[in-house]
Amino acid sequence: MKQVLHKILSISMAVVVIFTTMSFTVDMHYCGNNLVDFSLFNKANGCGLVKKQSIKSCDNPEITKKSCCSNKQVIKEGMDNLKISFDTFSLKQQKLLVAFLYSYINLFEGVKSEEAPFENYHRPFVIRDVQVLHQTFLI
């Protein structure tokens, strides 16, 4: 139980470090007040209702209307000032690391499995069904 708790804590710490140092951008496309599309990695696709605005000039004095669609972008910047504390190891730390890695890797060596001695024998003949006899069933 203690080992499982230790693994869960180490995994959760790794996840926290990854998410605090990672930066990402969320791109969203709204039509009016409704969210139509969002994207984490690419630009959000439009709904097709975006009107091209005409250029206002002397030849075209009419007023252009704004589109009902809008794009919104949320940017989350990650931390970039982490201090690397494992760039220099003392000789004792290097020996400990090598010994730990060697013993950890050797934990997973394969063990030759012996054949089961009962494979060549037949199963015993069941005279009665004990579960039905005592009316004990797993539900």
DSSP file with accessible surface (Angstrom, degrees, kcal/mol):
  #  RESIDUE AA STRUCTURE BP1 BP2  ACC     N-H-->O    O-->H-N    N-H-->O    O-->H-N    TCO  KAPPA ALPHA  PHI   PSI    X-CA   Y-CA   Z-CA
    1    1 A M     >        0   0  191      0, 0.0     4,-2.1     0, 0.0     5,-0.2   0.000 360.0 360.0 360.0 -38.1    0.0    0.0    0.0
    2    2 A K  H  >  +     0   0  183      1,-0.2     4,-2.1     2,-0.2     5,-0.1   0.882 360.0  50.3 -65.9 -37.5    2.9    2.3    0.8
    3    3 A Q  H  > S+     0   0  156      2,-0.2     4,-2.4     1,-0.2    -1,-0.2   0.890 109.3  50.9 -67.8 -39.0    4.5    1.7   -2.6
    4    4 A V  H  > S+     0   0   83      2,-0.2     4,-2.5     1,-0.2    -2,-0.2   0.928 110.6  48.8 -65.1 -43.0    1.2    2.4   -4.4
    5    5 A L  H  X S+     0   0  100     -4,-2.1     4,-2.4     1,-0.2    -2,-0.2   0.916 110.6  51.4 -63.2 -39.0    0.8    5.7   -2.5
    6    6 A H  H  X S+     0   0  132     -4,-2.1     4,-2.3     1,-0.2    -1,-0.2   0.911 110.5  48.4 -64.4 -41.8    4.4    6.7   -3.4
    7    7 A K  H  X S+     0   0  130     -4,-2.4     4,-2.4     2,-0.2     5,-0.2   0.909 110.8  50.9 -65.6 -40.7    3.8    5.9   -7.1
    8    8 A I  H  X S+     0   0   99     -4,-2.5     4,-2.5     1,-0.2    -2,-0.2   0.925 111.5  47.9 -63.6 -42.4    0.6    8.0   -7.1
    9    9 A L  H  X S+     0   0   97     -4,-2.4     4,-2.2     2,-0.2    -2,-0.2   0.912 112.0  48.7 -65.9 -40.3    2.3   10.9   -5.5
   10   10 A S  H  X S+     0   0   59     -4,-2.3     4,-2.0     2,-0.2    -1,-0.2   0.905 112.6  48.0 -68.3 -37.6    5.3   10.8   -7.9
   11   11 A I  H  X S+     0   0  111     -4,-2.4     4,-2.3     2,-0.2    -2,-0.2   0.919 111.4  50.5 -67.0 -41.8    3.0   10.6  -10.9
   12   12 A S  H  X S+     0   0   51     -4,-2.5     4,-2.3     1,-0.2    -2,-0.2   0.894 109.6  50.8 -65.9 -36.0    0.9   13.5   -9.6
   13   13 A M  H  X S+     0   0  116     -4,-2.2     4,-2.4     2,-0.2    -1,-0.2   0.901 109.4  50.9 -66.4 -38.7    4.0   15.7   -9.1
   14   14 A A  H  X S+     0   0   51     -4,-2.0     4,-2.5     2,-0.2    -2,-0.2   0.915 110.1  49.6 -64.1 -40.7    5.2   14.9  -12.6
   15   15 A V  H  X S+     0   0   64     -4,-2.3     4,-2.7     2,-0.2     5,-0.2   0.913 110.1  50.9 -64.8 -41.5    1.8   15.9  -14.0
   16   16 A V  H  X S+     0   0   79     -4,-2.3     4,-2.0     2,-0.2    -2,-0.2   0.936 111.4  47.5 -61.9 -44.5    1.8   19.2  -12.0
   17   17 A V  H  X S+     0   0   72     -4,-2.4     4,-1.5     1,-0.2    -2,-0.2   0.926 112.7  49.4 -63.9 -41.8    5.3   20.0  -13.3
   18   18 A I  H  X S+     0   0   95     -4,-2.5     4,-1.1     1,-0.2     3,-0.2   0.945 113.7  44.6 -63.5 -46.3    4.3   19.3  -16.9
   19   19 A F  H  < S+     0   0  120     -4,-2.7    -1,-0.2     1,-0.2    -2,-0.2   0.796 112.0  51.7 -74.8 -24.5    1.2   21.4  -16.8
   20   20 A T  H  < S+     0   0   56     -4,-2.0    59,-2.2    -5,-0.2    -1,-0.2   0.779 115.6  41.1 -79.9 -24.2    2.8   24.3  -15.1
   21   21 A T  H  < S+     0   0   45     -4,-1.5     2,-0.3    57,-0.3    57,-0.2   0.587  97.9  91.8 -96.0 -10.0    5.6   24.5  -17.6
   22   22 A M     <  -     0   0   76     -4,-1.1     2,-0.4    -5,-0.2    57,-0.1  -0.636  59.0-158.2 -88.4 138.1    3.5   23.9  -20.7
   23   23 A S        +     0   0   69     -2,-0.3     2,-0.3    55,-0.1    54,-0.2  -0.904  16.9 168.7-112.8 146.5    2.0   26.7  -22.7
   24   24 A F  E     -A   76   0A  85     52,-1.7    52,-2.8    -2,-0.4     2,-0.4  -0.971  24.6-136.8-150.7 164.6   -1.0   26.4  -25.0
   25   25 A T  E     -A   75   0A  51     15,-0.6     2,-0.5    -2,-0.3    50,-0.2  -0.991   7.5-156.6-128.3 133.5   -3.5   28.4  -26.9
   26   26 A V  E     -A   74   0A  26     48,-3.0    48,-2.9    -2,-0.4     2,-0.5  -0.954  10.6-162.0-110.2 122.4   -7.2   27.9  -27.2
   27   27 A D  E     -AB  73  39A  13     12,-2.8    12,-2.3    -2,-0.5     2,-0.4  -0.917  11.2-174.1-107.2 126.3   -8.8   29.4  -30.3
   28   28 A M  E     -AB  72  38A  26     44,-3.4    44,-2.8    -2,-0.5     2,-0.5  -0.945  15.2-155.0-125.2 145.6  -12.6   29.9  -30.3
   29   29 A H  E     -AB  71  37A   4      8,-2.9     7,-2.8    -2,-0.4     8,-1.4  -0.980  14.7-168.0-120.8 123.3  -15.1   31.0  -32.9
   30   30 A Y  E     -AB  70  35A  59     40,-3.3    40,-2.5    -2,-0.5     2,-0.6  -0.890  15.9-160.2-111.5 140.1  -18.4   32.5  -31.8
   31   31 A C  E >  S-AB  69  34A  22      3,-2.6     3,-1.9    -2,-0.4     2,-0.5  -0.960  78.7 -43.9-112.4 107.1  -21.5   33.3  -33.9
   32   32 A G  T 3  S-     0   0   40     36,-2.3    -2,-0.1    -2,-0.6    38,-0.0  -0.591 124.0 -28.6  69.8-120.6  -23.3   35.8  -31.9
   33   33 A N  T 3  S+     0   0  158     -2,-0.5     2,-0.4    -3,-0.1    -1,-0.3   0.312 117.9 100.7-106.6   5.0  -23.1   34.5  -28.3
   34   34 A N  E <  S-B   31   0A 119     -3,-1.9    -3,-2.6     1,-0.0     2,-0.5  -0.810  72.0-129.3 -98.3 132.5  -22.9   30.8  -29.3
   35   35 A L  E     +B   30   0A  85     -2,-0.4    -5,-0.2    -5,-0.2     3,-0.1  -0.660  30.9 172.9 -76.9 120.2  -19.6   29.0  -29.3
   36   36 A V  E     -     0   0A  73     -7,-2.8     2,-0.3    -2,-0.5    -1,-0.2   0.847  60.0  -1.9 -97.4 -42.7  -19.4   27.2  -32.7
   37   37 A D  E     -B   29   0A  49     -8,-1.4    -8,-2.9     7,-0.0    -1,-0.4  -0.995  54.8-174.3-151.7 148.5  -15.9   25.8  -32.8
   38   38 A F  E     -B   28   0A 120     -2,-0.3     2,-0.3   -10,-0.2   -10,-0.2  -0.982   4.9-169.8-141.6 156.5  -12.8   25.6  -30.7
   39   39 A S  E     -B   27   0A  24    -12,-2.3   -12,-2.8    -2,-0.3     5,-0.2  -0.999  18.5-164.6-148.0 141.3   -9.3   24.3  -31.2
   40   40 A L  S    S+     0   0   84     -2,-0.3   -15,-0.6   -14,-0.2    -1,-0.1   0.760  94.7  21.2 -92.4 -30.7   -6.3   23.6  -29.1
   41   41 A F  S    S+     0   0  188    -17,-0.1     2,-0.2   -14,-0.1   -15,-0.1   0.715 122.8  34.9-113.5 -29.4   -3.7   23.2  -31.8
   42   42 A N  S    S-     0   0  127    -15,-0.1   -15,-0.3     1,-0.1     2,-0.2  -0.649  95.1 -76.2-118.1 178.9   -5.0   24.8  -34.9
   43   43 A K        -     0   0  150     -2,-0.2     2,-0.1     1,-0.1    -3,-0.1  -0.549  57.1-104.7 -75.6 140.0   -7.1   27.8  -35.8
   44   44 A A        -     0   0    7     -2,-0.2     2,-0.2    -5,-0.2   -16,-0.1  -0.403  36.2-113.5 -66.5 140.3  -10.8   27.3  -35.1
   45   45 A N        -     0   0  119     -7,-0.1   -16,-0.1    -2,-0.1    -1,-0.1  -0.503  29.7-124.9 -74.7 142.6  -12.9   26.8  -38.2
   46   46 A G        -     0   0   50     -2,-0.2    -1,-0.1     1,-0.1   -15,-0.1  -0.305  11.9-123.4 -81.1 169.6  -15.4   29.4  -39.1
   47   47 A C        -     0   0   49    -17,-0.1    -1,-0.1    -2,-0.1    -2,-0.0   0.530  46.1-111.1 -91.7  -7.9  -19.1   28.8  -39.6
   48   48 A G  S    S+     0   0   71      3,-0.0    -2,-0.0     1,-0.0    -3,-0.0   0.440  95.5 101.0  95.0  -1.5  -19.2   30.3  -43.1
   49   49 A L        +     0   0  109      2,-0.1     2,-0.4    18,-0.0    19,-0.3   0.388  44.6 122.7 -96.8   4.3  -21.2   33.4  -42.1
   50   50 A V        -     0   0   87     17,-0.1     2,-0.4    18,-0.1    20,-0.0  -0.535  54.3-145.9 -70.5 123.7  -18.3   35.7  -42.0
   51   51 A K        -     0   0  129     -2,-0.4     2,-0.4    18,-0.1    16,-0.2  -0.727  13.4-120.9 -92.3 139.6  -18.9   38.6  -44.4
   52   52 A K        -     0   0  206     -2,-0.4     2,-0.4     1,-0.0    -1,-0.0  -0.651  29.2-127.6 -76.4 131.0  -16.1   40.2  -46.3
   53   53 A Q        -     0   0  116     -2,-0.4     2,-0.2    11,-0.1    13,-0.1  -0.660  20.0-133.8 -82.3 131.0  -15.9   43.8  -45.5
   54   54 A S        -     0   0   50     -2,-0.4     2,-0.4     1,-0.1    10,-0.1  -0.539  24.5-105.4 -82.9 152.7  -15.9   46.1  -48.5
   55   55 A I        -     0   0  144     -2,-0.2     2,-0.6     1,-0.1     5,-0.1  -0.618  29.5-131.6 -80.7 129.3  -13.4   48.9  -48.7
   56   56 A K        +     0   0  142     -2,-0.4     2,-0.3     5,-0.1     7,-0.1  -0.717  47.2 141.5 -83.4 119.2  -15.0   52.3  -48.1
   57   57 A S        -     0   0   59      3,-1.0     3,-0.1    -2,-0.6     5,-0.0  -0.826  67.3 -84.3-142.2-174.1  -13.9   54.7  -50.8
   58   58 A C  S    S+     0   0  127     -2,-0.3    -2,-0.0     1,-0.2    -1,-0.0   0.831 128.1  50.5 -67.8 -30.3  -15.3   57.5  -52.9
   59   59 A D  S    S+     0   0  156      1,-0.3    -1,-0.2     2,-0.1    -3,-0.1   0.783 119.9  35.5 -76.8 -27.5  -16.6   55.0  -55.4
   60   60 A N        +     0   0   48     -3,-0.1    -3,-1.0     1,-0.1    -1,-0.3  -0.697  65.9 162.5-127.4  80.2  -18.4   52.9  -52.7
   61   61 A P        +     0   0   96      0, 0.0    -1,-0.1     0, 0.0    -5,-0.1   0.483  36.7 117.2 -81.2  -0.5  -19.6   55.4  -50.0
   62   62 A E  S    S-     0   0  128      1,-0.1     2,-0.3    -5,-0.0    -5,-0.1  -0.320  71.1-109.9 -71.0 152.3  -22.1   52.9  -48.4
   63   63 A I        -     0   0  141     -7,-0.1     2,-0.3     1,-0.0    -1,-0.1  -0.632  29.6-133.2 -83.3 135.1  -21.5   51.9  -44.8
   64   64 A T        -     0   0   45     -2,-0.3     2,-0.3   -10,-0.1   -11,-0.1  -0.639  15.1-128.7 -90.3 147.0  -20.4   48.3  -44.2
   65   65 A K        -     0   0  168     -2,-0.3     2,-0.2     1,-0.0   -14,-0.1  -0.691  21.1-117.8 -93.0 147.1  -22.0   46.1  -41.6
   66   66 A K        -     0   0  186     -2,-0.3     2,-0.1     1,-0.1    -1,-0.0  -0.524  32.7-108.4 -79.9 150.9  -20.0   44.2  -39.0
   67   67 A S        -     0   0   32     -2,-0.2   -17,-0.1   -16,-0.2    -1,-0.1  -0.408  12.3-133.8 -75.9 152.2  -20.2   40.5  -39.0
   68   68 A C  S    S+     0   0   82    -19,-0.3   -36,-2.3    -2,-0.1     2,-0.2   0.622  83.4  87.3 -79.8 -10.4  -22.1   38.6  -36.2
   69   69 A C  E     +A   31   0A  18    -38,-0.2     2,-0.3   -20,-0.2   -38,-0.2  -0.581  54.7 179.3 -92.1 151.5  -19.1   36.3  -35.9
   70   70 A S  E     -A   30   0A  61    -40,-2.5   -40,-3.3    -2,-0.2     2,-0.4  -0.988  19.5-138.9-147.7 153.6  -16.1   36.8  -33.7
   71   71 A N  E     -A   29   0A  91     -2,-0.3     2,-0.4   -42,-0.2   -42,-0.2  -0.926  16.8-169.6-113.5 140.6  -12.9   34.9  -32.9
   72   72 A K  E     -A   28   0A 115    -44,-2.8   -44,-3.4    -2,-0.4     2,-0.4  -0.986   3.4-162.6-130.6 142.3  -11.4   34.7  -29.4
   73   73 A Q  E     -A   27   0A 120     -2,-0.4     2,-0.5   -46,-0.2   -46,-0.2  -0.989   2.7-164.4-130.3 126.2   -8.0   33.4  -28.4
   74   74 A V  E     -A   26   0A  67    -48,-2.9   -48,-3.0    -2,-0.4     2,-0.5  -0.958  11.0-166.4-110.2 121.9   -7.0   32.4  -24.9
   75   75 A I  E     -A   25   0A  95     -2,-0.5     2,-0.6   -50,-0.2   -50,-0.2  -0.932   6.7-167.3-113.8 126.9   -3.2   32.1  -24.4
   76   76 A K  E     -A   24   0A  72    -52,-2.8   -52,-1.7    -2,-0.5     2,-0.4  -0.950  12.2-153.7-113.9 111.8   -1.7   30.4  -21.3
   77   77 A E        -     0   0  142     -2,-0.6     2,-0.1   -54,-0.2   -54,-0.1  -0.679  11.4-139.4 -86.4 135.3    2.0   31.0  -21.0
   78   78 A G        -     0   0   19     -2,-0.4   -57,-0.3   -57,-0.2     2,-0.2  -0.445  29.4 -88.0 -88.3 164.6    4.0   28.4  -19.1
   79   79 A M        +     0   0   91    -59,-2.2     3,-0.1    -2,-0.1    -1,-0.1  -0.538  38.4 179.0 -71.9 138.4    6.8   29.0  -16.6
   80   80 A D        +     0   0  160     -2,-0.2    -1,-0.1     1,-0.1   -59,-0.1   0.263  62.0  80.5-122.1  10.3   10.1   29.2  -18.2
   81   81 A N        +     0   0  131      2,-0.1     2,-0.2     0, 0.0    -1,-0.1  -0.139  54.5 146.1-114.9  38.8   12.3   29.9  -15.2
   82   82 A L        -     0   0   96     -3,-0.1     2,-0.6     1,-0.1   -61,-0.0  -0.540  45.0-131.2 -75.4 140.7   12.8   26.4  -13.8
   83   83 A K        -     0   0  189     -2,-0.2     2,-0.7     2,-0.0    -2,-0.1  -0.807  12.2-137.0 -94.9 125.7   16.1   25.8  -12.1
   84   84 A I        +     0   0  104     -2,-0.6     3,-0.3     1,-0.1    -1,-0.0  -0.715  25.7 176.3 -82.9 116.9   17.8   22.6  -13.2
   85   85 A S        +     0   0   97     -2,-0.7     3,-0.2     1,-0.2    -1,-0.1   0.432  67.5  62.6-103.5  -0.2   19.1   21.0  -10.0
   86   86 A F        +     0   0  134      1,-0.1    -1,-0.2     3,-0.0     3,-0.1   0.084  67.1 103.4-112.8  25.8   20.6   17.8  -11.4
   87   87 A D  S    S+     0   0  116     -3,-0.3     2,-0.5     1,-0.2    -1,-0.1   0.758  83.7  41.9 -80.7 -22.1   23.2   19.2  -13.7
   88   88 A T        -     0   0  109     -3,-0.2     2,-0.4     0, 0.0    -1,-0.2  -0.980  69.1-173.2-127.5 122.4   26.1   18.4  -11.4
   89   89 A F        -     0   0   93     -2,-0.5     2,-0.1    -3,-0.1    -3,-0.0  -0.919  19.9-131.8-109.3 139.2   26.3   15.1   -9.5
   90   90 A S     >  -     0   0   60     -2,-0.4     4,-2.2     1,-0.1     5,-0.2  -0.347  33.3-102.9 -77.5 170.9   28.9   14.3   -6.9
   91   91 A L  H  > S+     0   0  111      1,-0.2     4,-2.3     2,-0.2     5,-0.2   0.905 123.0  52.1 -64.6 -37.5   30.7   11.0   -7.1
   92   92 A K  H  > S+     0   0  178      1,-0.2     4,-2.3     2,-0.2    -1,-0.2   0.913 109.8  49.0 -64.6 -41.7   28.6    9.5   -4.3
   93   93 A Q  H  > S+     0   0  101      2,-0.2     4,-2.5     1,-0.2    -1,-0.2   0.889 110.1  51.3 -66.2 -37.7   25.4   10.5   -6.1
   94   94 A Q  H  X S+     0   0   94     -4,-2.2     4,-2.5     2,-0.2    -2,-0.2   0.927 110.5  48.5 -65.1 -42.2   26.6    9.0   -9.3
   95   95 A K  H  X S+     0   0  139     -4,-2.3     4,-2.5     2,-0.2     5,-0.2   0.915 112.3  49.0 -63.6 -42.5   27.5    5.7   -7.6
   96   96 A L  H  X S+     0   0  126     -4,-2.3     4,-2.7     2,-0.2    -2,-0.2   0.926 111.5  49.3 -62.9 -42.5   24.0    5.7   -5.9
   97   97 A L  H  X S+     0   0   78     -4,-2.5     4,-2.6     2,-0.2     5,-0.2   0.927 112.1  47.3 -64.1 -43.7   22.3    6.4   -9.2
   98   98 A V  H  X S+     0   0   98     -4,-2.5     4,-2.5     2,-0.2     5,-0.2   0.929 113.6  48.1 -64.9 -42.9   24.2    3.6  -11.0
   99   99 A A  H  X S+     0   0   56     -4,-2.5     4,-2.4    -5,-0.2     5,-0.2   0.919 112.9  48.6 -64.8 -41.0   23.5    1.1   -8.2
  100  100 A F  H  X S+     0   0  118     -4,-2.7     4,-2.6    -5,-0.2     5,-0.2   0.942 112.9  46.3 -64.6 -47.1   19.8    2.0   -8.1
  101  101 A L  H  X S+     0   0   82     -4,-2.6     4,-2.5    -5,-0.2     5,-0.2   0.911 112.5  50.6 -63.3 -40.7   19.4    1.7  -11.9
  102  102 A Y  H  X S+     0   0  161     -4,-2.5     4,-1.8    -5,-0.2    -1,-0.2   0.938 114.5  43.1 -63.4 -44.8   21.3   -1.6  -12.0
  103  103 A S  H  X S+     0   0   62     -4,-2.4     4,-0.6    -5,-0.2    -2,-0.2   0.881 114.3  51.3 -70.5 -34.8   19.2   -3.1   -9.2
  104  104 A Y  H >< S+     0   0  114     -4,-2.6     3,-0.8    -5,-0.2     4,-0.4   0.918 110.3  48.0 -68.5 -41.6   15.9   -1.7  -10.7
  105  105 A I  H >< S+     0   0  112     -4,-2.5     3,-1.3     1,-0.2    -1,-0.2   0.900 107.8  56.1 -66.6 -36.8   16.6   -3.1  -14.2
  106  106 A N  H >< S+     0   0   51     -4,-1.8     3,-1.0     1,-0.3    -1,-0.2   0.622  90.4  74.7 -73.8 -10.1   17.4   -6.5  -12.7
  107  107 A L  T << S+     0   0  125     -3,-0.8    -1,-0.3    -4,-0.6    -2,-0.2   0.808  94.6  52.5 -65.7 -28.1   14.1   -6.7  -11.0
  108  108 A F  T <  S+     0   0  144     -3,-1.3    -1,-0.2    -4,-0.4     2,-0.2   0.110  75.0 132.0-101.8  20.8   12.4   -7.4  -14.3
  109  109 A E    <   -     0   0  129     -3,-1.0     2,-0.1     1,-0.1    -3,-0.0  -0.496  63.3-107.1 -69.8 143.7   14.5  -10.3  -15.5
  110  110 A G        -     0   0   81     -2,-0.2     2,-0.4     1,-0.0    -1,-0.1  -0.407  26.4-146.2 -73.5 145.3   12.5  -13.2  -16.8
  111  111 A V        -     0   0  135     -2,-0.1     2,-0.3    -3,-0.1    -1,-0.0  -0.936  23.1-114.5-111.9 132.7   12.2  -16.4  -14.7
  112  112 A K        -     0   0  202     -2,-0.4     2,-0.4     1,-0.1     0, 0.0  -0.504  31.8-138.7 -67.3 126.9   11.9  -19.7  -16.5
  113  113 A S        -     0   0  113     -2,-0.3     2,-0.2     1,-0.0    -1,-0.1  -0.708  10.4-134.8 -90.1 136.9    8.5  -21.1  -15.7
  114  114 A E        -     0   0  185     -2,-0.4     2,-0.1     1,-0.1    -1,-0.0  -0.604  29.3-100.4 -86.3 151.0    8.3  -24.8  -15.0
  115  115 A E        -     0   0  167     -2,-0.2    -1,-0.1     1,-0.1     0, 0.0  -0.410  40.0-105.1 -69.7 146.2    5.6  -26.9  -16.6
  116  116 A A    >   -     0   0   33      1,-0.1     3,-1.2    -2,-0.1     4,-0.2  -0.545  23.2-144.2 -71.5 130.1    2.6  -27.6  -14.4
  117  117 A P  T 3  S+     0   0  109      0, 0.0     3,-0.4     0, 0.0    -1,-0.1   0.664  92.9  60.9 -73.1 -12.3    2.8  -31.3  -13.3
  118  118 A F  T >  S+     0   0  147      1,-0.2     3,-1.0     2,-0.1    -2,-0.1   0.351  72.7  95.8 -98.2   8.9   -1.0  -31.8  -13.5
  119  119 A E  T <  S+     0   0  128     -3,-1.2    -1,-0.2     1,-0.2    -3,-0.0   0.833  82.9  52.4 -68.5 -29.9   -1.4  -31.1  -17.2
  120  120 A N  T 3  S+     0   0  147     -3,-0.4     2,-0.3    -4,-0.2    -1,-0.2   0.520  95.7  86.3 -84.9  -4.9   -1.3  -34.8  -18.2
  121  121 A Y  S <  S-     0   0  178     -3,-1.0     2,-0.2    -4,-0.0    -3,-0.0  -0.714  77.5-120.1 -98.0 150.1   -4.0  -35.8  -15.7
  122  122 A H        -     0   0  186     -2,-0.3     3,-0.1     1,-0.1    -2,-0.1  -0.499  33.2-100.6 -82.6 156.0   -7.7  -35.7  -16.3
  123  123 A R        -     0   0  214     -2,-0.2    -1,-0.1     1,-0.1     2,-0.1  -0.378  46.1 -97.3 -69.9 152.2  -10.1  -33.7  -14.2
  124  124 A P        -     0   0  112      0, 0.0     2,-0.4     0, 0.0    -1,-0.1  -0.370  40.4-104.5 -70.5 151.6  -12.0  -35.6  -11.5
  125  125 A F        -     0   0  182     -3,-0.1     2,-0.6    -2,-0.1    -3,-0.0  -0.598  30.9-136.2 -77.7 127.0  -15.6  -36.7  -12.3
  126  126 A V        -     0   0   95     -2,-0.4     3,-0.1     1,-0.2    -1,-0.1  -0.760  21.0-176.9 -89.8 120.6  -18.1  -34.5  -10.5
  127  127 A I        +     0   0  144     -2,-0.6     2,-0.3     1,-0.2    -1,-0.2   0.911  68.9  15.7 -82.3 -46.1  -20.9  -36.5   -9.0
  128  128 A R  S    S-     0   0  167      4,-0.0     2,-0.9     0, 0.0    -1,-0.2  -0.947  74.2-118.3-128.7 153.0  -23.1  -33.7   -7.7
  129  129 A D     >  -     0   0   94     -2,-0.3     4,-2.3     1,-0.2     3,-0.2  -0.779  27.8-163.9 -88.5 105.9  -23.3  -30.0   -8.3
  130  130 A V  H  > S+     0   0   88     -2,-0.9     4,-2.5     1,-0.2     5,-0.2   0.865  83.8  56.2 -66.1 -35.2  -22.5  -28.7   -4.8
  131  131 A Q  H  >>S+     0   0  102      1,-0.2     5,-1.7     2,-0.2     4,-0.8   0.924 112.1  42.1 -64.2 -41.7  -23.8  -25.2   -5.5
  132  132 A V  H  45S+     0   0   82      3,-0.2    -2,-0.2     2,-0.2    -1,-0.2   0.893 112.2  55.9 -71.2 -37.1  -27.2  -26.5   -6.5
  133  133 A L  H  <5S+     0   0   95     -4,-2.3    -2,-0.2     1,-0.2    -1,-0.2   0.929 121.1  28.2 -61.8 -43.0  -27.2  -29.0   -3.6
  134  134 A H  H  <5S-     0   0  124     -4,-2.5    -1,-0.2    -5,-0.2    -2,-0.2   0.444 104.7-127.7 -98.1  -1.9  -26.6  -26.3   -1.0
  135  135 A Q  T  <5 +     0   0  157     -4,-0.8     2,-0.5    -5,-0.2    -3,-0.2   0.922  56.6 146.6  53.2  50.9  -28.3  -23.5   -3.0
  136  136 A T      < +     0   0   86     -5,-1.7     2,-0.4    -6,-0.2    -1,-0.2  -0.960  19.1 170.9-117.2 114.2  -25.4  -21.1   -2.7
  137  137 A F        -     0   0  122     -2,-0.5     2,-0.5    -3,-0.1    -5,-0.0  -0.958  32.7-126.6-125.9 142.6  -25.0  -18.9   -5.8
  138  138 A L              0   0  170     -2,-0.4    -2,-0.0     0, 0.0     0, 0.0  -0.765 360.0 360.0 -86.3 127.7  -22.8  -15.9   -6.5
  139  139 A I              0   0  210     -2,-0.5    -2,-0.0     0, 0.0     0, 0.0  -0.907 360.0 360.0-114.7 360.0  -24.8  -13.0   -7.7
